[in-house]
Structure formats: C-alpha cells, structure tokens
Amino acid sequence: MSVRTFLLGLGLTVGVGGYPAPAPISDTEAVLPPTPARLAELAKAAGTDQWRASVPLLRTAARTAYLRERSEAANRWLVVARWAALLAKSEAEFVPEWIKAIEGARVGRPNLASLYDTVNLPLGRWLSPDLQRWLVGNAAFGDEFFSLLAPQDHLPAAFQILNALHGRDPVKFARYSSLALAIALVHDVPPPPHWPHGQVSATALPRKMNAPSEIFDWRIAEDVAGRTFHRLARLQADELKFVVDAAAPLAELKWTQQVVDYPLSHLDRAYTMVRYRQDRMANNHPVWPGATYTLHDILQAGGICVDQAYFATETGKARGVPTLFFTGAGNDGRHAWFGFLDTAQKWKLDVGRYAEQRFITGYALDPQTWRQISDHELKFLAERFRTLPTFRQSAGHRAFAEDFLATKDFAAAARAARKAVTLERRNLPAWETLLAAEAKLPRTPRQIEAVLREAALAFQLYPDVAAGFSNRVSASLRARGETSAAEAEERDVARRNRSKRGDLSAQQAREILLRSMATDPVQAQERTYQSVLASFGQGAGIGFFDQVVVTFVQHLVRLGHKPAAERALVRARQALKFEPNSQLDEDYLRLLAAVRGS
C-alpha cells in the first residue's frame, strides 16, 4: 500500500479561527472530575475539528490528579485528553501509522485500497460537534473505546460510521453506543477474501457485510421486540463485534429466525442441523460445489464441517448471539467448529469440535483487526475479568503508563505500568508498556530478561502468551552470545506445550528448523530436522506435518536435494501418527508423489 498526502500547505493551527482559547485548569479543579460545564467549554473552544490546544491542559490536569492519587478524577481527565489528542491528529499523521500497523500485523490483503489520499486536517472533522460533545462527556464510552481501539482500526472510516449512526438518532445511539462502536470498528475496512473460510468461491459468497446503518437499525428493532437471545444494550463492544460481523445478507439472517427454532441453551444443535456430506470428503471435494452459498442452500444440500460451522455462526448472529467460527488441525485432519456466548454469559468454544476427533487448538478471526486469534487467547474474553474493579484500576494505571511513555517520561511510565500489572497480572498491554519503558531506562539485558520471565510466569495458564515472552528471552540470550542457553529456552517451551498445545510445540520446532535452514549446510539441516522430529514429532499430527515436515521437504526440493527430501518424508511417517485414509495420510502421499515427480 502507498500513501499520497495533499493540501499540506493549509497549515491549520488549532486554537485559531475565532474560537476562544480554553481557560487554564487549576490544581484545585484538576483533583475533581471535569464538570459538564467545563467539558462544554472545551468542546466550544475546540470548534468543529480543533482540539490540539486543549491537549497540554488536559494532560497536565490528569497527571496532577494521578500524582495526588485521585484516581476517578485522573481517569476522567485523561480520557478527555486522549479524545482531544485523537480528534486533533491529522489524517496525514494517522494514515502512514495505520498502514505500518496493517503491514506489521500481516493483515494486508488484495481487497484493501492500494492508495489512500490524506489531507492535513484533523480526524475530528469526521465527527459532528454534537457527537464530539457527547464523546468527551461520556466517560464509560471513552473507557470502552480506548480499551478496544487497535492500531489496525481505520479511524477516518470508523468515525464516519459513528457519525452517521449518531446523526440518524442520537437517543438510540446513546442507548446502543456499544453496538455502534462494534459496527464502526468492524466495518471500517473490507473483510479479507478468505473470510469466513476459504472453501467457497467469491462468486458463491461475495464476502460483503451488511450496510452499517441497516444492520444498526435492524439489530435495535430486534432487541426492542425481544427477538434477540442476548439483550444487546447489555453487551460490550468486544462481544458485539462477534455479532455484527455476519457474512450472510440480512434477508438470510431473517430467514434463519423462521427455520431454526432452538433456544440459546440449545444453539449448539444448529451445527448438526446441516447434514454431513461424507461423499464430498470421500471424493476429496472440500470446496462448496454449488453456484450460490446461501444458508438455505447449505441446509438443503448438506455440507462438511466448514459449512456446518458457518451455518451455525450465522444462525447465532441472527439472534444477537456473539459467535465464533473456528478451524484447527488435529492428529490426522483439519476441522471446523463454532463457539457462542451462552445463557450464563460464558463462551462455549467447542461446539462440533470433537465431531471427528479431539482437536487441540482452534483459530478464529478477530473481525475488528482480522488477525488470527486462538480459542485459548479467548480465555481473556470468557473469564470476563475486565469487568472486575481491580482490572479497571489496573487499566487506569496502564493508560497513564502509556501516556507517560508517549511523552518520554520513561521512569514514570515504568512505575505506572508496574502498578497496573501488580493489580491485575493478566493486563497484557500493561506488561508490554512496562517492557517498553524498561528498554528506554538504563537496564542491562539480564534485567530485561528478568521482566520477560516474570511476564511469562504471570501468563502460565495462557500458553500462547507465555511462549511469546519466553521466545523473547531466547532472542535476548542469542543477541548477547548465549546461544546454548537460547536453544535450551526454546526447547523448554516446546516441551512444556507438547502434550496440551501441540500447535505451539510445532511452532517452536519450526523456528529451530528455520534458523538451521538459514545458516547451516544441508547435512547439518538434516540433523536438526531429525532432532526436532525425535524431540517433538513423536505422535504429533497434521499441524506438525504442515509447519515442519512440508516446510523442510519443499526447501530441500528447491535446493535440488530430492533424495534428502524423500528421506525426510519417510522419517516423518515413522514419527507422526498416520491413520489410514486420513487427511494426513492423503497429504503425505500427495507430497511424496510431488517430490518423486519433481
């Protein structure tokens, strides 16, 4: 993607153009939450799209309250300061940062625009003065917005959606503001071409979401009529985004309400409503064969696991139920299932998961960022610890830590982040802020490694996160020449996850092998392959085959070492679990034939 910036010569300056400058905020005022009158004055001074002059005043007020341990006032002032800074930020600043975040998260895709025109005008220009006043005056919405906001959110588009929804009916917007936020952050950019799964053509399923205003009005009408299984006004945006990400057109969602009459307590039966087509799997036809892919088509014709999971997720979304579409690799095949928020407000993440065999880890797409998330990471959402008072306190310290970090007060940032992780060990962004601050202070690599190990221990019940911190310890050890210690750290991560998280074990094995492939001669690479196969491949399944075996075999073929590639495959068959006629068996035979025919 590229950026084109124009109208830079306008030279807009916030605080001019006839608007009065905001009055100073005294220390006496700062230790109390901002009053409606003060917020109205700030909004008036900012005008339609000029907030920059208010940022230093608001930040100083927030920090004054924070240092005096007046947490409520501090958090309220900081939220307003964050709004002011965001609304004042120009598109010329924002778009390059956004593109960098898209590329960094590896969620760029062909259907994103290749060119983004930007102007040196504030992002706040997309929001009406009335909406800006509402935003800065609504502390709960501000907390929700900034806790959910991700670098991959395209704010010009998201703000336009929020503004349109607010303009249609400010009263409905206020009541269903979390729903509006979820829609804005999900519909800001087109979904990826492979969403919700890749086993149906773009002709049969166009991959177009329903219009934001249309889906907003319909969702509210359904909620008011009592036809939703969850009261939408009681759900937060981090749950509602799994409702508003429906791929099926609105007419199909309405249709499912007529034909699927299971209550929420039995929504899992929607998965098995779709007759399983053994013939498609037997004939190796995983891609949907029909010309159209409507929910009616699926129910009438039957399908395989991806079709069952898609039908069930869309059926749940039609009833206002947050649902997730999962795919995963088990011992000898790939599978799809779904999850939903049940009657007890808890996530049930394994519906259809064991229909064929016990699969270890599933992956879903986060419709806000379109990044892949595992169902184990969703424990954060399922545990709902973000609603606890201790987490809200932790989040407040984390917000100040980020603010101190942004202004290069690294010592203050480290202190605030340390308070945040002490209050709630699961506050992952706070750990990252702590590490970022520590890296800017006079710390030795050993001291940074100690914090990384502390973070890994804090997330020992969340293997994905713990492994990430441990791998950063490995990278640090390797950077300072402790190669043996780094390798031991990597192998320890793989061993810890071998029984319950084979996917993480396979990832570790892959990283070890890739490093050898990049630096060692072929014979040494073969020894490394044999080592990881012996250590982590015994009894492993198709995930290990995809990540390790296929990667190495294809690498050897590219180098012209066909005998070595065939040896690698033979060794894999001896180590991995191969069930006759399974997907793993079929993939192995296809790869073997390709190697011999290359």
For each residue, the residues with C-beta under 8 A, 3 or more apart:
1: 99 102 103 108 112 113 114 115 116
2: 114 115 116
3: 95 96 99 115 116 118
4: 115 116 117 118
5: 8 92 95 118 119 120
6: 117 118 119
7: 10 119 120 121
8: 5 92 120
9:
10: 7 119 120 121
11: 120
12: 50 120 121 122
13: 16
14: 46 50 51 52 53 88 122
15: 19 21 45 50 52 53
16: 13 19 50
17: 47 50
18:
19: 15 16 44 45 46 47 50
20: 44 45
21: 15 45 53
22: 41 42 45 53 54 57
23: 41
24: 57
25: 29 30 38 57 58 60 61
26: 29 30
27: 30 31 64
28: 31 32
29: 25 26 32 38 61
30: 25 26 27 60 61 62 64 65 73 77
31: 27 28 64 65 68 70 73
32: 28 29 35 70 73
33: 72 73 76 77 139
34: 38 39 61 73 76 77 80
35: 32 38 39
36: 39 40 137
37: 40 41
38: 25 29 34 35 41 42
39: 34 35 36 42 43 80 133 136 137
40: 36 37 43 44 133 137
41: 22 23 37 38 44 45
42: 22 38 39 45 46 54 58 80 84 136
43: 39 40 46 129 132 133 136
44: 19 20 40 41 47
45: 15 19 20 21 22 41 42 53 54
46: 14 19 42 43 49 50 51 53 54 84 87 124 132
47: 17 19 44 50 129
48: 124 125 129
49: 46 87 121 122 124 125
50: 12 14 15 16 17 19 46 47 53 88 122 124
51: 14 46 54 55 83 84 85 87 88 122 124
52: 14 15 55 84 85 88 122
53: 14 15 21 22 45 46 50 56 57
54: 22 42 45 46 51 57 58 81 84
55: 51 52 58 59 81 84 85 88
56: 53 59 60
57: 22 24 25 53 54 60 61
58: 25 42 54 55 61 62 77 78 80 81 84
59: 55 56 62 63 78 81 403 407
60: 25 30 56 57 63 64
61: 25 29 30 34 57 58 64 65 77 81
62: 30 58 59 65 66 74 75 77 78 81 400 403
63: 59 60 66 67 74 400 403
64: 27 30 31 60 61 67 68
65: 30 31 61 62 68 70 71 73 74 77
66: 62 63 69 70 71 74 78 400 416
67: 63 64
68: 31 64 65
69: 66
70: 31 32 65 66 73 74
71: 65 66 74 75 393 396
72: 33 75 76
73: 30 31 32 33 34 65 70 76 77
74: 62 63 65 66 70 71 77 78 396 400
75: 62 71 72 78 79 139 143 396 399
76: 33 34 72 73 79 80 139
77: 30 33 34 58 61 62 65 73 74 80 81
78: 58 59 62 66 74 75 81 82 396 399 400 403
79: 75 76 82 83 136 139 142 143 146
80: 34 39 42 58 76 77 83 84 136 142
81: 54 55 58 59 61 62 77 78 84 85 403
82: 78 79 85 86 142 146 399 403
83: 51 79 80 86 87 132 135 136 142
84: 42 46 51 52 54 55 58 80 81 87 88 136
85: 51 52 55 81 82 88 89
86: 82 83 89 123 124 155
87: 46 49 51 83 84 122 123 124 127 132
88: 14 50 51 52 55 84 85 122 123 124
89: 85 86 93 94 122 123
90: 93 94 118 119 120 121 122 123
91: 94 95 118 119 120 121 122 123 156
92: 5 8 95 96 118 119 120
93: 89 90 96 97
94: 89 90 91 97 98 118 123 155 156
95: 3 5 91 92 98 99 116 118 156
96: 3 92 93 99 100
97: 93 94 100 101 151
98: 94 95 101 102 151 152 153 154 155
99: 1 3 95 96 102 103 116
100: 96 97 103 104
101: 97 98 104 105 150 151 152
102: 1 98 99 105 107 108 112 152
103: 1 99 100 106 108
104: 100 101 151
105: 101 102 151 152 369 371
106: 103
107: 102 152 192 369 370 371
108: 1 102 103 112
109: 112 192 193 370
110: 193
111: 190 192 193
112: 1 102 108 109 189 190
113: 1 116
114: 1 2
115: 1 2 3 4
116: 1 2 3 4 95 99 113
117: 4 6
118: 3 4 5 6 90 91 92 94 95
119: 5 6 7 10 90 91 92
120: 5 7 8 10 11 12 90 91 92
121: 7 10 12 49 90 91 125
122: 12 14 49 50 51 52 87 88 89 90 91 125
123: 86 87 88 89 90 91 94 126 155 156 159
124: 46 48 49 50 51 86 87 88 127 132
125: 48 49 121 122
126: 123 156 159 160 163
127: 87 124 131 132 135 159 162 163
128: 131 132 163 166 167
129: 43 47 48 132 133
130: 133 134 166 170
131: 127 128 134 135 162 163 166 167
132: 43 46 83 87 124 127 128 129 135 136
133: 39 40 43 129 130 136 137
134: 130 131 137 138 166 170 174
135: 83 127 131 132 138 141 142 145
136: 39 42 43 79 80 83 84 132 133 142
137: 36 39 40 133 134
138: 134 135 141 142 174 177
139: 33 75 76 79 142 143
140: 143 144
141: 135 138 144 145 177 178 181
142: 79 80 82 83 135 136 138 139 145 146
143: 75 79 139 140 146 147 392 395
144: 140 141 147 148 178 181 236 237
145: 135 141 142 148 149 181
146: 79 82 142 143 149 399
147: 143 144 386 395
148: 144 145 181 185 237 238 368
149: 145 146 153 185
150: 101 153 185 368 369
151: 97 98 101 104 105
152: 98 101 102 105 107 368 369 370 371
153: 98 149 150 158 185 188 368 369
154: 98 157 158 188 189
155: 86 94 98 123 158 159 188
156: 91 94 95 123 126 159 160
157: 154 160 161 187 188 189
158: 153 154 155 161 162 184 185 188
159: 123 126 127 155 156 162 163 184
160: 126 156 157 163 164
161: 157 158 164 165 180 183 184 187 188 212
162: 127 131 158 159 165 166 180 181 184
163: 126 127 128 131 159 160 166 167
164: 160 161 167 168 212 213
165: 161 162 168 173 180 183 184 212 213 216
166: 128 130 131 134 162 163 170 173 180
167: 128 131 163 164 170
168: 164 165 172 173 213 216 217
169: 172 173
170: 130 134 166 167 173 174
171: 174 175
172: 168 169 175 176 220
173: 165 166 168 169 170 176 177 180
174: 134 138 170 171 177
175: 171 172 233
176: 172 173 179 180 216 219 220 223 232 233
177: 138 141 173 174 180 181
178: 141 144 181 182 233 235 236 237 240
179: 176 182 183 216 219 220 232 233 235 237 240 244
180: 161 162 165 166 173 176 177 183 184 216
181: 141 144 145 148 162 177 178 184 185 237 240
182: 178 179 185 186 237 240 241 243 244
183: 161 165 179 180 186 187 212 215 216 244
184: 158 159 161 162 165 180 181 187 188 212
185: 148 149 150 153 158 181 182 188 237 241 368
186: 182 183 209 241 244 245 367 368
187: 157 161 183 184 209 212 244
188: 153 154 155 157 158 161 184 185
189: 112 154 157 370
190: 111 112 207
191: 195 207 209 245 247 367 370
192: 107 109 111 195 207 365 370
193: 109 110 111 202 207
194: 197 198
195: 191 192 207 247 365 370
196: 247 310 313 325 365
197: 194 200 306 309 310 325 327 336
198: 194
199: 286 287 288 304 306
200: 197 204 205 287 288 293 306
201: 204 205 287 288
202: 193 205 206 207
203: 206 291
204: 200 201 288 290 291 292 293
205: 200 201 202 247 293
206: 202 203
207: 190 191 192 193 195 202 247
208:
209: 186 187 191 215 245 246 247
210: 214 215 246 249 250
211: 214 215
212: 161 164 165 183 184 187 215 216
213: 164 165 168 216 217
214: 210 211 217 218 250
215: 183 209 210 211 212 218 219 244 246 250
216: 165 168 176 179 180 183 212 213 219 220
217: 168 213 214 220 221
218: 214 215 221 222 250
219: 176 179 215 216 222 223 228 232 243 244 320
220: 172 176 179 216 217 223 224 232
221: 217 218 224 225
222: 218 219 225 227 228 320
223: 176 219 220 226 227 228 231 232 233 320
224: 220 221
225: 221 222
226: 223
227: 222 223 257 319 320
228: 219 222 223 231 232 319 320 321
229: 263 264 267 316 319 320 321
230: 234 235 264 320 321 322 341
231: 223 228 234 235
232: 176 179 219 220 223 228 235 240 243 320
233: 175 176 178 179 223
234: 230 231
235: 178 179 230 231 232 239 240 243 322
236: 144 178 239 240
237: 144 148 178 179 181 182 185 240 241
238: 148 241 381 386
239: 235 236 242 243 322 341 381
240: 178 179 181 182 232 235 236 237 243 244 322
241: 182 185 186 237 238 244 245 322 366 367 368
242: 239 245 317 322 323 324 341 367
243: 182 219 232 235 239 240 246 317 320 321 322 323
244: 179 182 183 186 187 215 219 240 241 317 367
245: 186 191 209 241 242 317 367
246: 209 210 215 243 253 314 317 318
247: 191 195 196 205 207 209 310 314
248: 252 253 256 294 295 314 317 318
249: 210 252 253
250: 210 214 215 218 253 254
251: 254 255
252: 248 249 255 256 294 295 296 314
253: 246 248 249 250 256 257 314 317 318
254: 250 251 257 258 318
255: 251 252 258 259 295 296
256: 248 252 253 259 260 295 314 315 318
257: 227 253 254 260 318 319
258: 254 255
259: 255 256 299
260: 256 257 270 273 315 318
261:
262: 266 267 269 270
263: 229 266 267
264: 229 230 267 319 321 342 343
265: 342 343
266: 262 263 269
267: 229 262 263 264 270 312 315 316 319 321 340 342 351
268: 271 312 340 348 351 352
269: 262 266 272 273
270: 260 262 267 273 311 312 315 316
271: 268 274 308 309 311 312 337 338 351 352
272: 269 308 352
273: 260 269 270 299 311 312
274: 271 298 299 302 303 307 308 311 312
275: 302 303
276: 302 303 304 305 308
277: 280 281 301 302 303 304
278: 281 282
279: 282 283
280: 277 283 285 286 289 303 304
281: 277 278 284 285 286 304
282: 278 279
283: 279 280
284: 281 586
285: 280 281 289
286: 199 280 281 304 306
287: 199 200 201
288: 199 200 201 204 293 303 307
289: 280 285
290: 204 293 297 301
291: 203 204
292: 204 297
293: 200 204 205 288 290 297 298
294: 248 252 297 298
295: 248 252 255 256 298 299 311 314 315
296: 252 255 299 300
297: 290 292 293 294 300 301
298: 274 293 294 295 301 302 303 307 310 311
299: 259 273 274 295 296 311
300: 296 297
301: 277 290 297 298
302: 274 275 276 277 298 307
303: 274 275 276 277 280 288 298 306 307 308 311
304: 199 276 277 280 281 286 307 308
305: 276 308 309 335 336 337 352 355 356
306: 197 199 200 286 303 309 310 327 336
307: 274 288 298 302 303 304 310 311
308: 271 272 274 276 303 304 305 311 312 336 352
309: 197 271 305 306 312 313 325 326 336 337 338 352
310: 196 197 247 298 306 307 313 314 325 336
311: 270 271 273 274 295 298 299 303 307 308 314 315
312: 267 268 270 271 273 274 308 309 315 316 323 338 351 352
313: 196 309 310 316 317 323 324 325 338 340
314: 246 247 248 252 253 256 295 310 311 317 318 323
315: 256 260 267 270 295 311 312 318 319
316: 229 267 270 312 313 319 321 322 323 338 340
317: 242 243 244 245 246 248 253 313 314 320 321 322 323
318: 246 248 253 254 256 257 260 314 315
319: 227 228 229 257 264 267 315 316
320: 219 222 223 227 228 229 230 232 243 317
321: 228 229 230 243 264 267 316 317 340 341
322: 230 235 239 240 241 242 243 316 317 340 341
323: 242 243 312 313 314 316 317 338 339 340 341
324: 242 313 338 339 340 347 349 364 375 378
325: 196 197 309 310 313 336 338 364 365
326: 309 336 337 338 339 349 353 362 363 364 375
327: 197 306 334 335 336 362 363 364
328: 334 335 336 337 353 359 360 361 362 363
329: 333 334 335 359 360 361 503 541 542 543 546
330: 333 334 335 356 357 358 359 360 541 542 543
331: 357 539 540 541 542 577 579 584
332: 357 541 542 577 578 579 582 583 584 585
333: 329 330 356 357 542 582 583 584
334: 327 328 329 330 542 583
335: 305 327 328 329 330 353 355 356 357 359
336: 197 305 306 308 309 310 325 326 327 328 352
337: 271 305 309 326 328 350 351 352 353 355 359 362
338: 271 309 312 313 316 323 324 325 326 351 352
339: 323 324 326 347 348 349 350 351 364 375 378
340: 267 268 313 316 321 322 323 324 347 348 351
341: 230 239 242 321 322 323 345 346 347 348
342: 264 265 267 345 346 347 348
343: 264 265
344:
345: 341 342 384
346: 341 342 382
347: 324 339 340 341 342 378 381 382
348: 268 339 340 341 342 351
349: 324 326 339 353 362 375 378 382
350: 337 339 353 354 375
351: 267 268 271 312 337 338 339 340 348
352: 268 271 272 305 308 309 312 336 337 338 355
353: 326 328 335 337 349 350 358 359 362
354: 350 357 358 359
355: 305 335 337 352
356: 305 330 333 335 359
357: 330 331 332 333 335 354
358: 330 353 354
359: 328 329 330 335 337 353 354 356 362
360: 328 329 330 500 501 502 503 541 543
361: 328 329 374 375 376 501 502 503 543
362: 326 327 328 337 349 353 359 374 375
363: 326 327 328 372 373 374 375
364: 324 325 326 327 339 372 373 374 375 378
365: 192 195 196 325 370 371 372 373
366: 241 369 370 371 372 373
367: 186 191 241 242 244 245 370
368: 148 150 152 153 185 186 241
369: 105 107 150 152 153 366
370: 107 109 152 189 191 192 195 365 366 367
371: 105 107 152 365 366
372: 363 364 365 366
373: 363 364 365 366 377 378
374: 361 362 363 364 377 378 464 503
375: 324 326 339 349 350 361 362 363 364 378
376: 361 379 462 463 464 501
377: 373 374 380 462 464 465
378: 324 339 347 349 364 373 374 375 381 382
379: 376 382 383 461 462
380: 377 383 385 386 426 428 462
381: 238 239 347 378 384
382: 346 347 349 378 379
383: 379 380
384: 345 381 387
385: 380 388 391 424 426
386: 147 238 380 391 395
387: 384 391
388: 385 391 392 424
389: 392 393
390: 393 394 423 424
391: 385 386 387 388 394 395 423 424 426 427
392: 143 388 389 395 396
393: 71 389 390 396 397 423 424
394: 390 391 397 398 419 420 421 423 424 427 430
395: 143 147 386 391 392 398 399 420 427
396: 71 74 75 78 392 393 399 400 420
397: 393 394 400 401 416 417 419 420 423 430
398: 394 395 401 402 416 417 420 427 429 430 433
399: 75 78 82 146 395 396 402 403
400: 62 63 66 74 78 396 397 403 404 416
401: 397 398 404 405 413 414 416 417 420 430 433 434 437
402: 398 399 405 406 413 429 433
403: 59 62 63 78 81 82 399 400 406 407
404: 400 401 407 409 410 412 413 416 437
405: 401 402 408 409 410 413 433 436 437
406: 402 403
407: 59 403 404
408: 405 440
409: 404 405 412 413
410: 404 405 413 414 437 440 441
411: 414 415 437 441
412: 404 409 415 416
413: 401 402 404 405 409 410 416 417 433 436 437
414: 401 410 411 417 418 434 437 438 441
415: 411 412 418 419
416: 66 397 398 400 401 404 412 413 419 420
417: 397 398 401 413 414 420 421 430 431 433 434 437
418: 414 415 421 422 434
419: 394 397 415 416 422 423
420: 394 395 396 397 398 401 416 417 423 424 427 430 433 434
421: 394 417 418 424 425 427 430 431 434 455 458
422: 418 419
423: 390 391 393 394 397 419 420 427
424: 385 388 390 391 393 394 420 421 427 430
425: 421 458 459
426: 380 385 391 458 459 462
427: 391 394 395 398 420 421 423 424 430 431
428: 380 431 432 459 465
429: 398 402 432 433
430: 394 397 398 401 417 420 421 424 427 433 434
431: 417 421 427 428 434 435 455 458 469
432: 428 429 435 436
433: 398 401 402 405 413 417 420 429 430 436 437
434: 401 414 417 418 420 421 430 431 437 438 451
435: 431 432 438 439 448 451 452 455
436: 405 413 432 433 439 440
437: 401 404 405 410 411 413 414 417 433 434 440 441
438: 414 434 435 441 443 447 448 451
439: 435 436 443 448
440: 408 410 436 437
441: 410 411 414 437 438
442:
443: 438 439 447 448
444: 447 448
445: 448 449 476 479 480
446: 449 450
447: 438 443 444 450 451
448: 435 438 439 443 444 445 451 452 476
449: 445 446 452 453 473 476 477
450: 446 447 453 454
451: 434 435 438 447 448 454 455
452: 435 448 449 455 456 469 470 472 473 476
453: 449 450 456 457 469 470 473
454: 450 451 457 458
455: 421 431 435 451 452 458 459 469
456: 452 453 459 460 466 467 469 470 473
457: 453 454 460 466
458: 421 425 426 431 454 455
459: 425 426 428 455 456 462 465 466 469
460: 456 457 466
461: 379
462: 376 377 379 380 426 459 465 466
463: 376 466 467 496 497 500 501 504
464: 374 376 377 467 468 501 504
465: 377 428 459 462 468 469
466: 456 457 459 460 462 463 469 470
467: 456 463 464 470 471 493 497 504 507 508
468: 464 465 471 472
469: 431 452 453 455 456 459 465 466 472 473
470: 452 453 456 466 467 473 474 489 492 493
471: 467 468 474 475 489 490 493 508 511
472: 452 468 469 475 476
473: 449 452 453 456 469 470 476 477 489
474: 470 471 477 478 486 487 489 490 493
475: 471 472 478 479 486
476: 445 448 449 452 472 473 479 480
477: 449 473 474 480 482 483 485 486 489
478: 474 475 481 482 483 486
479: 445 475 476
480: 445 476 477
481: 478
482: 477 478 485 486
483: 477 478 486 487
484: 487 488
485: 477 482 488 489
486: 474 475 477 478 482 483 489 490
487: 474 483 484 490 491 512
488: 484 485 491 492
489: 470 471 473 474 477 485 486 492 493
490: 471 474 486 487 493 494 508 511 512
491: 487 488 494 495 508 512 535
492: 470 488 489 495 496
493: 467 470 471 474 489 490 496 497 504 508
494: 490 491 497 498 504 505 508 509 512 535 536
495: 491 492 498 505 535 536
496: 463 492 493
497: 463 467 493 494 500 501 502 504 505 508
498: 494 495 501 502 505 536
499: 502
500: 360 463 497
501: 360 361 376 463 464 497 498 504 505
502: 360 361 497 498 499 505 506 540 541 543 544
503: 329 360 361 374 506 507 543
504: 463 464 467 493 494 497 501 507 508
505: 494 495 497 498 501 502 508 509 536 540 544
506: 502 503 509 510 536 540 543 544 547 548
507: 467 503 504 510 511 547
508: 467 471 490 491 493 494 497 504 505 511 512 536
509: 494 505 506 512 513 532 535 536 537 544 547 548
510: 506 507 513 514 547 548 551
511: 471 490 507 508 514 515
512: 487 490 491 494 508 509 515 516 528 532
513: 509 510 516 517 525 528 529 532 548 551 552
514: 510 511 517 518 551
515: 511 512 518 519
516: 512 513 519 520 524 525 528 529
517: 513 514 520 525 552 555
518: 514 515
519: 515 516
520: 516 517 524 525 528
521: 524 525
522: 525 526 556 559 561 564
523: 526 527
524: 516 520 521 527 528
525: 513 516 517 520 521 522 528 529 552
526: 522 523 529 530 564 567 568
527: 523 524 530 531
528: 512 513 516 520 524 525 531 532
529: 513 516 525 526 532 533 548 552 568 571
530: 526 527 533 534 571
531: 527 528 534 535
532: 509 512 513 528 529 535 536 537 548
533: 529 530 536 537 548 571 572 575
534: 530 531 537 538 575
535: 491 494 495 509 531 532
536: 494 495 498 505 506 508 509 532 533 540 544
537: 509 532 533 534 540 544 548 549 572 575 576
538: 534 575
539: 331 575 576 577
540: 331 502 505 506 536 537 543 544 545 575 576 577
541: 329 330 331 332 360 502 544 545 576 577 584
542: 329 330 331 332 333 334 545 546 583 584 587
543: 329 330 360 361 502 503 506 540 546 547
544: 502 505 506 509 536 537 540 541 547 548 549 576
545: 540 541 542 548 549 550 572 576 584 587 588
546: 329 542 543 549 550
547: 506 507 509 510 543 544 550 551
548: 506 509 510 513 529 532 533 537 544 545 551 552
549: 537 544 545 546 552 553 568 569 572 576
550: 545 546 547 553 554 591
551: 510 513 514 547 548 554 555
552: 513 517 525 529 548 549 555 556 568
553: 549 550 556 557 565 568 569 591 595
554: 550 551 557 558 565
555: 517 551 552 558 559
556: 522 552 553 559 561 562 564 565 568
557: 553 554 560 561 562 565 594 595 598
558: 554 555
559: 522 555 556
560: 557
561: 522 556 557 564 565
562: 556 557 565 566 595 596 598
563: 566 567
564: 522 526 556 561 567 568
565: 553 554 556 557 561 562 568 569 595
566: 562 563 569 570 592 595 596
567: 526 563 564 570 571
568: 526 529 549 552 553 556 564 565 571 572
569: 549 553 565 566 572 573 588 591 592 595
570: 566 567 573 574
571: 529 530 533 567 568 574 575
572: 533 537 545 549 568 569 575 576 588
573: 569 570 576 578 588
574: 570 571
575: 533 534 537 538 539 540 571 572
576: 537 539 540 541 544 545 549 572 573 584
577: 331 332 539 540 541 584
578: 332 573 582 584 585 588
579: 331 332 582 584 585
580: 585
581: 585 586
582: 332 333 578 579 585 586
583: 332 333 334 542 586 587
584: 331 332 333 541 542 545 576 577 578 579 587 588
585: 332 578 579 580 581 582 588 589
586: 284 581 582 583 589 590
587: 542 545 583 584 590 591
588: 545 569 572 573 578 584 585 591 592
589: 585 586 592 593
590: 586 587 593 594
591: 550 553 569 587 588 594 595
592: 566 569 588 589 595 596
593: 589 590 596 597
594: 557 590 591 597 598
595: 553 557 562 565 566 569 591 592 598
596: 562 566 592 593
597: 593 594
598: 557 562 594 595
